[in-house]
Amino acid sequence: MSLFNKSGKSAALRDVVSAVEAATEAINTHGRNSRQARNALQQAQAEVHDARQAGATDAEIRAARRR
């Protein structure tokens, strides 16, 4: 794996963490069924997809979300 791919995967995992934090905040602030929460959850799902495309495994994604 090249250094470029590793840095891309790391950045994608950071994006997942940020998106999950934003979704959690939206749920806590606006409620689970709010438009803001649904949009934030959709963004988090897109970031997970991007991380997988960058080569992150499910285990790496779960570990990043727990940090």
DRENMI-656109 format. One record per atom (N, C-alpha, C): atom name; x negated, y negated, z. Coordinates in nm, 2 decimals. Layout:
// DRENMI-656109
<at: CA&c1: X&c2: Y&c3: Z> $
...
END
This chain:
// DRENMI-656109
<at: N&c1: -0.08&c2: 0.12&c3: 0.00> $
<at: CA&c1: 0.00&c2: 0.00&c3: 0.00> $
<at: C&c1: -0.09&c2: -0.12&c3: 0.00> $
<at: N&c1: -0.06&c2: -0.22&c3: -0.08> $
<at: CA&c1: -0.14&c2: -0.34&c3: -0.09> $
<at: C&c1: -0.11&c2: -0.43&c3: 0.02> $
<at: N&c1: -0.19&c2: -0.53&c3: 0.04> $
<at: CA&c1: -0.17&c2: -0.63&c3: 0.14> $
<at: C&c1: -0.05&c2: -0.71&c3: 0.11> $
<at: N&c1: -0.02&c2: -0.74&c3: -0.02> $
<at: CA&c1: 0.09&c2: -0.81&c3: -0.06> $
<at: C&c1: 0.22&c2: -0.74&c3: -0.02> $
<at: N&c1: 0.23&c2: -0.61&c3: -0.04> $
<at: CA&c1: 0.35&c2: -0.53&c3: 0.00> $
<at: C&c1: 0.37&c2: -0.53&c3: 0.15> $
<at: N&c1: 0.26&c2: -0.52&c3: 0.23> $
<at: CA&c1: 0.27&c2: -0.53&c3: 0.37> $
<at: C&c1: 0.32&c2: -0.66&c3: 0.42> $
<at: N&c1: 0.27&c2: -0.77&c3: 0.36> $
<at: CA&c1: 0.32&c2: -0.90&c3: 0.41> $
<at: C&c1: 0.46&c2: -0.92&c3: 0.36> $
<at: N&c1: 0.50&c2: -0.87&c3: 0.25> $
<at: CA&c1: 0.64&c2: -0.88&c3: 0.20> $
<at: C&c1: 0.73&c2: -0.81&c3: 0.29> $
<at: N&c1: 0.69&c2: -0.69&c3: 0.34> $
<at: CA&c1: 0.77&c2: -0.61&c3: 0.43> $
<at: C&c1: 0.78&c2: -0.68&c3: 0.56> $
<at: N&c1: 0.67&c2: -0.73&c3: 0.61> $
<at: CA&c1: 0.67&c2: -0.80&c3: 0.74> $
<at: C&c1: 0.77&c2: -0.92&c3: 0.74> $
<at: N&c1: 0.76&c2: -1.00&c3: 0.63> $
<at: CA&c1: 0.85&c2: -1.11&c3: 0.61> $
<at: C&c1: 0.99&c2: -1.07&c3: 0.60> $
<at: N&c1: 1.02&c2: -0.96&c3: 0.54> $
<at: CA&c1: 1.15&c2: -0.91&c3: 0.52> $
<at: C&c1: 1.21&c2: -0.87&c3: 0.66> $
<at: N&c1: 1.12&c2: -0.80&c3: 0.74> $
<at: CA&c1: 1.16&c2: -0.76&c3: 0.87> $
<at: C&c1: 1.19&c2: -0.88&c3: 0.96> $
<at: N&c1: 1.11&c2: -0.99&c3: 0.95> $
<at: CA&c1: 1.14&c2: -1.11&c3: 1.03> $
<at: C&c1: 1.27&c2: -1.17&c3: 0.99> $
<at: N&c1: 1.30&c2: -1.17&c3: 0.86> $
<at: CA&c1: 1.43&c2: -1.22&c3: 0.81> $
<at: C&c1: 1.54&c2: -1.14&c3: 0.86> $
<at: N&c1: 1.53&c2: -1.01&c3: 0.88> $
<at: CA&c1: 1.63&c2: -0.92&c3: 0.94> $
<at: C&c1: 1.66&c2: -0.97&c3: 1.08> $
<at: N&c1: 1.55&c2: -0.99&c3: 1.16> $
<at: CA&c1: 1.56&c2: -1.03&c3: 1.30> $
<at: C&c1: 1.63&c2: -1.16&c3: 1.31> $
<at: N&c1: 1.59&c2: -1.26&c3: 1.22> $
<at: CA&c1: 1.66&c2: -1.39&c3: 1.22> $
<at: C&c1: 1.81&c2: -1.38&c3: 1.19> $
<at: N&c1: 1.84&c2: -1.30&c3: 1.09> $
<at: CA&c1: 1.98&c2: -1.29&c3: 1.05> $
<at: C&c1: 2.06&c2: -1.22&c3: 1.16> $
<at: N&c1: 2.01&c2: -1.12&c3: 1.22> $
<at: CA&c1: 2.08&c2: -1.05&c3: 1.33> $
<at: C&c1: 2.10&c2: -1.15&c3: 1.45> $
<at: N&c1: 2.00&c2: -1.23&c3: 1.48> $
<at: CA&c1: 2.02&c2: -1.33&c3: 1.59> $
<at: C&c1: 2.12&c2: -1.43&c3: 1.55> $
<at: N&c1: 2.13&c2: -1.47&c3: 1.42> $
<at: CA&c1: 2.23&c2: -1.57&c3: 1.38> $
<at: C&c1: 2.37&c2: -1.51&c3: 1.39> $
<at: N&c1: 2.38&c2: -1.38&c3: 1.35> $
<at: CA&c1: 2.51&c2: -1.31&c3: 1.35> $
<at: C&c1: 2.55&c2: -1.30&c3: 1.50> $
<at: N&c1: 2.46&c2: -1.26&c3: 1.59> $
<at: CA&c1: 2.50&c2: -1.25&c3: 1.73> $
<at: C&c1: 2.55&c2: -1.38&c3: 1.78> $
<at: N&c1: 2.48&c2: -1.49&c3: 1.75> $
<at: CA&c1: 2.51&c2: -1.62&c3: 1.79> $
<at: C&c1: 2.65&c2: -1.66&c3: 1.74> $
<at: N&c1: 2.68&c2: -1.63&c3: 1.61> $
<at: CA&c1: 2.81&c2: -1.67&c3: 1.55> $
<at: C&c1: 2.92&c2: -1.59&c3: 1.62> $
<at: N&c1: 2.90&c2: -1.46&c3: 1.65> $
<at: CA&c1: 3.00&c2: -1.38&c3: 1.72> $
<at: C&c1: 3.02&c2: -1.44&c3: 1.86> $
<at: N&c1: 2.92&c2: -1.47&c3: 1.93> $
<at: CA&c1: 2.93&c2: -1.52&c3: 2.07> $
<at: C&c1: 3.00&c2: -1.66&c3: 2.07> $
<at: N&c1: 2.97&c2: -1.74&c3: 1.97> $
<at: CA&c1: 3.03&c2: -1.88&c3: 1.96> $
<at: C&c1: 3.17&c2: -1.88&c3: 1.91> $
<at: N&c1: 3.19&c2: -1.81&c3: 1.80> $
<at: CA&c1: 3.32&c2: -1.82&c3: 1.72> $
<at: C&c1: 3.41&c2: -1.70&c3: 1.73> $
<at: N&c1: 3.36&c2: -1.59&c3: 1.79> $
<at: CA&c1: 3.44&c2: -1.47&c3: 1.79> $
<at: C&c1: 3.41&c2: -1.37&c3: 1.68> $
<at: N&c1: 3.44&c2: -1.25&c3: 1.71> $
<at: CA&c1: 3.40&c2: -1.14&c3: 1.62> $
<at: C&c1: 3.47&c2: -1.15&c3: 1.48> $
<at: N&c1: 3.59&c2: -1.19&c3: 1.48> $
<at: CA&c1: 3.66&c2: -1.19&c3: 1.35> $
<at: C&c1: 3.66&c2: -1.33&c3: 1.28> $
<at: N&c1: 3.58&c2: -1.42&c3: 1.33> $
<at: CA&c1: 3.58&c2: -1.55&c3: 1.26> $
<at: C&c1: 3.51&c2: -1.55&c3: 1.13> $
<at: N&c1: 3.54&c2: -1.65&c3: 1.05> $
<at: CA&c1: 3.47&c2: -1.66&c3: 0.92> $
<at: C&c1: 3.32&c2: -1.67&c3: 0.93> $
<at: N&c1: 3.28&c2: -1.75&c3: 1.03> $
<at: CA&c1: 3.13&c2: -1.77&c3: 1.05> $
<at: C&c1: 3.07&c2: -1.64&c3: 1.09> $
<at: N&c1: 3.13&c2: -1.56&c3: 1.17> $
<at: CA&c1: 3.07&c2: -1.43&c3: 1.21> $
<at: C&c1: 3.06&c2: -1.33&c3: 1.09> $
<at: N&c1: 3.17&c2: -1.33&c3: 1.02> $
<at: CA&c1: 3.17&c2: -1.24&c3: 0.90> $
<at: C&c1: 3.06&c2: -1.28&c3: 0.80> $
<at: N&c1: 3.05&c2: -1.41&c3: 0.78> $
<at: CA&c1: 2.94&c2: -1.46&c3: 0.68> $
<at: C&c1: 2.81&c2: -1.42&c3: 0.74> $
<at: N&c1: 2.78&c2: -1.44&c3: 0.87> $
<at: CA&c1: 2.65&c2: -1.41&c3: 0.93> $
<at: C&c1: 2.62&c2: -1.26&c3: 0.92> $
<at: N&c1: 2.72&c2: -1.18&c3: 0.94> $
<at: CA&c1: 2.70&c2: -1.04&c3: 0.93> $
<at: C&c1: 2.67&c2: -0.99&c3: 0.79> $
<at: N&c1: 2.74&c2: -1.05&c3: 0.70> $
<at: CA&c1: 2.71&c2: -1.02&c3: 0.56> $
<at: C&c1: 2.57&c2: -1.06&c3: 0.52> $
<at: N&c1: 2.52&c2: -1.18&c3: 0.57> $
<at: CA&c1: 2.39&c2: -1.22&c3: 0.55> $
<at: C&c1: 2.29&c2: -1.12&c3: 0.61> $
<at: N&c1: 2.32&c2: -1.07&c3: 0.73> $
<at: CA&c1: 2.23&c2: -0.98&c3: 0.79> $
<at: C&c1: 2.22&c2: -0.85&c3: 0.71> $
<at: N&c1: 2.34&c2: -0.80&c3: 0.66> $
<at: CA&c1: 2.34&c2: -0.68&c3: 0.58> $
<at: C&c1: 2.25&c2: -0.70&c3: 0.45> $
<at: N&c1: 2.26&c2: -0.82&c3: 0.39> $
<at: CA&c1: 2.18&c2: -0.85&c3: 0.27> $
<at: C&c1: 2.03&c2: -0.85&c3: 0.31> $
<at: N&c1: 1.99&c2: -0.90&c3: 0.43> $
<at: CA&c1: 1.85&c2: -0.90&c3: 0.47> $
<at: C&c1: 1.80&c2: -0.76&c3: 0.49> $
<at: N&c1: 1.89&c2: -0.67&c3: 0.55> $
<at: CA&c1: 1.85&c2: -0.53&c3: 0.57> $
<at: C&c1: 1.83&c2: -0.47&c3: 0.43> $
<at: N&c1: 1.91&c2: -0.50&c3: 0.34> $
<at: CA&c1: 1.90&c2: -0.44&c3: 0.20> $
<at: C&c1: 1.76&c2: -0.49&c3: 0.14> $
<at: N&c1: 1.73&c2: -0.62&c3: 0.16> $
<at: CA&c1: 1.61&c2: -0.68&c3: 0.10> $
<at: C&c1: 1.49&c2: -0.61&c3: 0.17> $
<at: N&c1: 1.50&c2: -0.58&c3: 0.30> $
<at: CA&c1: 1.39&c2: -0.52&c3: 0.37> $
<at: C&c1: 1.36&c2: -0.38&c3: 0.32> $
<at: N&c1: 1.47&c2: -0.31&c3: 0.29> $
<at: CA&c1: 1.46&c2: -0.17&c3: 0.23> $
<at: C&c1: 1.40&c2: -0.18&c3: 0.10> $
<at: N&c1: 1.43&c2: -0.28&c3: 0.02> $
<at: CA&c1: 1.37&c2: -0.30&c3: -0.11> $
<at: C&c1: 1.23&c2: -0.33&c3: -0.10> $
<at: N&c1: 1.18&c2: -0.40&c3: 0.01> $
<at: CA&c1: 1.04&c2: -0.43&c3: 0.03> $
<at: C&c1: 0.97&c2: -0.31&c3: 0.08> $
<at: N&c1: 1.03&c2: -0.20&c3: 0.11> $
<at: CA&c1: 0.97&c2: -0.08&c3: 0.15> $
<at: C&c1: 0.98&c2: -0.05&c3: 0.30> $
<at: N&c1: 1.06&c2: -0.12&c3: 0.37> $
<at: CA&c1: 1.07&c2: -0.09&c3: 0.52> $
<at: C&c1: 1.16&c2: 0.03&c3: 0.53> $
<at: N&c1: 1.13&c2: 0.11&c3: 0.63> $
<at: CA&c1: 1.21&c2: 0.23&c3: 0.66> $
<at: C&c1: 1.32&c2: 0.19&c3: 0.76> $
<at: N&c1: 1.42&c2: 0.28&c3: 0.77> $
<at: CA&c1: 1.52&c2: 0.25&c3: 0.87> $
<at: C&c1: 1.47&c2: 0.24&c3: 1.01> $
<at: N&c1: 1.37&c2: 0.32&c3: 1.04> $
<at: CA&c1: 1.31&c2: 0.32&c3: 1.18> $
<at: C&c1: 1.24&c2: 0.18&c3: 1.20> $
<at: N&c1: 1.17&c2: 0.13&c3: 1.10> $
<at: CA&c1: 1.11&c2: 0.00&c3: 1.11> $
<at: C&c1: 1.21&c2: -0.11&c3: 1.13> $
<at: N&c1: 1.32&c2: -0.10&c3: 1.06> $
<at: CA&c1: 1.42&c2: -0.20&c3: 1.07> $
<at: C&c1: 1.48&c2: -0.20&c3: 1.21> $
<at: N&c1: 1.52&c2: -0.08&c3: 1.26> $
<at: CA&c1: 1.57&c2: -0.07&c3: 1.39> $
<at: C&c1: 1.47&c2: -0.12&c3: 1.50> $
<at: N&c1: 1.35&c2: -0.09&c3: 1.48> $
<at: CA&c1: 1.25&c2: -0.14&c3: 1.58> $
<at: C&c1: 1.23&c2: -0.29&c3: 1.57> $
<at: N&c1: 1.24&c2: -0.35&c3: 1.46> $
<at: CA&c1: 1.23&c2: -0.49&c3: 1.44> $
<at: C&c1: 1.35&c2: -0.56&c3: 1.51> $
<at: N&c1: 1.47&c2: -0.50&c3: 1.50> $
<at: CA&c1: 1.59&c2: -0.56&c3: 1.55> $
<at: C&c1: 1.59&c2: -0.55&c3: 1.71> $
<at: N&c1: 1.52&c2: -0.46&c3: 1.76> $
<at: CA&c1: 1.51&c2: -0.44&c3: 1.91> $
<at: C&c1: 1.41&c2: -0.54&c3: 1.97> $
<at: N&c1: 1.32&c2: -0.60&c3: 1.90> $
<at: CA&c1: 1.22&c2: -0.68&c3: 1.96> $
<at: C&c1: 1.27&c2: -0.81&c3: 2.01> $
END
